[in-house]
Amino acid sequence: MAEFTIQIPDELAQRLEPLQNRLPELLWRLLDVVNLPTNIQPTINPEIKNIPAVYQEVIDFLIKGPKPE
């Protein structure tokens, strides 16, 4: 298994800490959404429509394509 390290603000790190075991799942979902054709809208799975705001923050951060620096 590979290790992935990013720098994030302390406040975001504190909010993510309780969810750290679910972060790999979040990244998989992000990849699925990013790889969708642009003319197809993703469907919302009823099980995940109430995703905590912290997930949205991480998704927004990763969609911007952070650089290794």
C-alpha positions in Angstrom: 0.0 0.0 0.0 1.3 3.5 -0.9 1.4 6.4 1.5 0.1 9.8 0.5 1.1 12.9 2.4 -0.4 16.4 2.0 -0.1 19.6 4.0 -3.4 21.0 5.1 -4.4 23.7 7.6 -4.5 22.5 11.3 -8.2 23.3 11.5 -9.0 21.0 8.6 -6.7 18.3 10.0 -8.6 18.4 13.3 -11.9 18.0 11.5 -10.6 15.1 9.4 -9.1 13.2 12.3 -12.4 11.4 13.3 -12.9 10.4 9.6 -9.4 9.3 8.9 -10.4 5.7 8.4 -12.8 6.7 5.6 -10.4 8.9 3.7 -9.4 6.2 1.2 -13.1 5.7 0.4 -13.4 9.5 -0.2 -10.5 9.4 -2.6 -12.0 6.5 -4.5 -15.3 8.4 -4.9 -13.4 11.6 -5.9 -11.7 9.6 -8.7 -15.0 8.2 -9.8 -16.5 11.6 -10.1 -13.5 13.2 -11.8 -13.4 10.5 -14.4 -17.0 10.9 -15.4 -17.7 12.4 -18.9 -18.5 16.1 -18.6 -21.9 15.6 -20.2 -23.1 13.1 -17.6 -24.2 14.3 -14.2 -23.3 11.9 -11.3 -26.3 10.4 -9.6 -26.6 10.9 -5.8 -26.6 7.7 -3.9 -29.2 8.1 -1.1 -26.8 6.5 1.3 -24.2 9.2 0.8 -26.2 12.4 0.2 -25.7 13.5 3.8 -21.9 13.6 3.6 -20.3 15.7 6.3 -19.2 19.2 5.2 -15.6 18.2 5.9 -15.8 15.7 3.0 -16.8 18.5 0.7 -13.8 20.6 1.9 -11.4 17.7 1.1 -13.0 17.1 -2.3 -12.8 20.9 -3.1 -9.2 20.9 -2.1 -8.3 17.8 -4.1 -10.2 18.9 -7.2 -8.0 22.0 -7.4 -5.1 19.7 -8.1 -2.7 20.5 -5.3 1.0 20.5 -6.2 3.5 18.3 -4.4 5.1 21.4 -2.9 
